[in-house]
Amino acid sequence: QVQLVESGGGLVQAGGSLRLSCAASGLIFSINTMGWYRQAPGKQRELVATITSRSRLNYADSVKDRFTISRDNGNNMVHLQMNSLKPEDTAVYYCNAPAYFAWGRGTQVTVSS
C-alpha cells in the first residue's frame, strides 16, 4: 500500500520561505514521477510541480522561479522549496504519486500579507 506523508507546512509572512517534504513508502520510489499539488479554499486542486524519475522538472507558471522540487531517492523523499511566498500561495499542499493514484493528507501553508 502506497503511503505519502507530507510535512513542513506552517504560517509565514509574504516574502518568506518554507520547505515541504513528502515521505513515500510502498512503492519503488526511484522509478516513479512524484508531484506536488495544492488546493486553496473554494478552488480546485491544481498542479504545483512534478519531477520524473530522471529529475525532469515541470512547474505551474504561477510558481516558476520561486519554487523548486527535488527528490532524494535514497530516502524516498520529495521536497518542495518555496521562496518569495505570496498570500495567493496559501493552500493545502498535497504530495502525489500519479502512477498509483496516491495522495497524502496534505500540509497547510498560510502566507500572511
C-alpha positions in Angstrom: 0.0 0.0 0.0 1.4 3.4 -1.0 1.6 5.9 1.7 2.6 9.6 1.3 3.2 11.8 4.4 3.7 15.5 4.0 5.4 17.8 6.5 6.8 21.3 6.7 3.8 23.5 6.3 3.1 26.4 8.5 2.4 30.2 8.8 4.9 32.5 7.1 4.9 36.2 6.1 4.8 37.2 2.5 8.3 37.1 1.0 9.3 34.2 3.3 10.3 30.6 2.6 9.1 27.2 3.5 10.4 23.7 2.6 7.8 20.9 2.3 8.8 17.3 2.5 7.0 14.1 1.5 8.0 10.7 2.8 6.9 7.9 0.5 6.6 4.2 1.2 5.1 1.1 -0.5 6.4 1.9 -4.0 9.6 1.7 -5.9 10.3 5.3 -5.4 13.2 5.9 -7.7 11.3 4.9 -10.9 8.2 7.0 -10.2 7.2 10.5 -11.1 6.3 12.5 -8.0 4.4 15.7 -7.7 3.1 18.4 -5.5 -0.4 19.8 -5.8 -2.3 22.4 -3.8 -5.9 23.3 -3.1 -6.9 26.7 -1.8 -10.3 27.3 -0.1 -13.1 27.3 -2.7 -10.8 26.3 -5.5 -10.0 23.1 -7.4 -6.8 21.2 -6.7 -4.0 22.4 -9.0 -0.6 21.2 -10.1 2.3 22.9 -8.5 5.3 20.9 -9.7 6.4 17.4 -10.8 9.7 15.6 -11.0 10.2 12.4 -13.1 12.5 9.5 -12.3 15.2 11.2 -14.4 14.6 14.5 -12.5 12.9 16.2 -15.4 11.0 19.1 -13.8 7.7 20.8 -14.5 6.2 23.8 -12.8 3.0 25.7 -12.8 3.5 29.2 -14.3 2.5 30.8 -11.0 5.4 29.2 -9.1 8.2 29.2 -11.7 11.4 30.9 -10.5 10.1 30.7 -6.9 9.6 27.0 -6.1 12.0 24.2 -6.6 11.0 20.5 -6.5 13.7 17.9 -5.8 13.9 14.2 -4.8 16.1 12.1 -2.6 15.8 8.5 -3.9 18.0 7.2 -1.1 15.4 8.2 1.5 12.3 8.0 -0.6 11.6 11.7 -0.2 10.4 14.5 -2.4 10.8 18.1 -1.4 9.4 21.5 -2.4 11.4 24.5 -1.6 9.2 27.6 -1.7 10.7 31.0 -1.8 9.2 34.5 -2.2 5.9 33.3 -0.9 2.8 35.3 -1.7 -0.6 35.3 0.1 -2.1 33.6 -3.0 0.2 30.6 -2.3 -2.0 29.9 0.8 -3.4 26.4 0.4 -3.2 22.8 1.5 -0.3 21.2 -0.3 -0.5 17.5 -1.3 2.1 15.0 -2.3 1.2 12.8 -5.3 2.3 9.6 -6.9 0.4 9.6 -10.1 1.1 6.1 -11.2 -0.6 4.8 -8.0 -3.3 7.5 -7.9 -2.0 8.1 -4.4 -2.2 11.2 -2.3 -1.0 12.3 1.1 -3.3 14.0 3.6 -1.8 17.4 2.9 0.0 20.1 4.8 -1.3 23.6 5.3 0.6 26.6 4.1 -0.6 30.0 5.1 1.1 33.2 3.8 0.2 36.4 5.6 0.4 39.8 3.9 
